[in-house]
Amino acid sequence: MSKQMTFALACMVVLSALVPGVAGYLSARMEAIEAAERNLRALEARLDLREARDARPVSFSAPCRRTPPTPRFQQVPATALDRHKHWPSEVPAWLPGLLKQVQNVIEEN
């Protein structure tokens, strides 16, 4: 047998094993993708049903006559916010008296 014939037969044997393997792998991947699509569609349908079931029209016994005002937030400059980040350097006048009262209560108990 010639070298060319041996090479051709070896290539045919490799291809005869490789082609069905690749075809099987690709078909399995396609089936997995299709199964994932079916599962996704089923989950979306269940979610749509759940949302439709939870979304019920609301009816009130009496119409709303007045809408409460929206709260207004005070606009504070950024420099004022920076000043209050840390404990103030001066101690409030009421703090020492409060601390003495707390200490007296603790000593009594």
C-alpha positions in Angstrom: 0.0 0.0 0.0 1.3 3.4 -0.8 1.9 6.2 1.7 -0.9 8.3 0.0 -3.4 5.5 0.3 -2.5 4.9 4.0 -2.8 8.6 4.7 -6.2 8.8 3.0 -7.5 5.8 4.9 -6.2 7.3 8.2 -8.0 10.6 7.5 -11.2 8.7 6.6 -11.1 6.8 9.9 -10.5 10.0 11.9 -13.2 11.8 10.1 -15.6 8.9 10.5 -15.2 9.2 14.3 -15.0 13.0 14.5 -18.0 14.0 12.3 -20.7 12.0 14.3 -19.1 13.2 17.6 -19.3 16.8 16.6 -22.8 16.4 15.2 -24.0 14.7 18.5 -22.4 17.5 20.6 -24.0 20.3 18.5 -27.4 18.6 18.5 -27.2 18.2 22.3 -26.3 21.9 22.7 -29.2 22.9 20.5 -31.6 20.8 22.5 -30.3 22.3 25.8 -30.9 25.8 24.4 -34.4 24.9 23.2 -35.2 23.4 26.7 -33.9 26.6 28.4 -36.1 28.7 26.1 -39.2 26.6 26.9 -38.5 26.9 30.6 -38.0 30.6 30.3 -41.3 31.0 28.4 -43.1 28.9 31.1 -41.6 31.0 33.9 -42.6 34.2 32.1 -46.2 32.9 31.7 -46.4 32.0 35.4 -45.1 35.4 36.3 -47.6 37.2 34.0 -50.4 35.1 35.6 -49.2 36.0 39.1 -49.0 39.7 38.3 -52.4 39.6 36.7 -53.9 37.9 39.7 -52.3 40.4 42.1 -53.3 43.4 40.1 -56.9 44.0 41.1 -58.8 47.3 40.7 -59.1 49.2 43.9 -62.4 50.8 44.8 -62.8 53.2 47.7 -66.0 53.7 49.5 -65.7 57.5 49.2 -63.7 59.5 46.7 -60.6 61.3 48.0 -61.5 65.0 48.5 -58.1 66.4 49.5 -54.6 65.3 48.7 -52.3 65.8 51.7 -49.5 68.3 50.9 -46.1 66.8 50.0 -43.4 67.4 52.6 -41.0 70.1 51.9 -37.4 69.3 52.6 -35.2 72.1 53.9 -32.4 72.9 51.6 -29.2 73.1 53.6 -26.0 74.4 52.1 -23.1 71.9 52.0 -20.9 74.0 54.2 -23.5 73.8 57.0 -23.5 70.0 56.7 -19.8 69.8 57.0 -19.8 71.7 60.3 -22.2 69.2 61.9 -20.2 66.1 61.0 -18.2 66.2 64.2 -19.1 66.7 67.8 -19.1 70.4 68.6 -16.1 71.8 70.4 -18.1 73.5 73.1 -20.1 71.5 75.6 -23.7 72.4 76.0 -24.6 74.0 79.4 -27.1 71.3 80.3 -24.8 68.3 79.7 -22.6 68.5 82.9 -25.8 68.6 85.1 -27.3 65.7 83.3 -24.1 63.6 83.7 -24.1 64.4 87.4 -27.7 63.3 87.7 -26.9 60.0 85.9 -23.9 59.4 88.1 -26.0 60.0 91.3 -28.6 57.5 90.1 -26.0 54.9 89.4 -24.3 55.4 92.8 -27.7 55.0 94.6 -28.3 51.7 92.9 
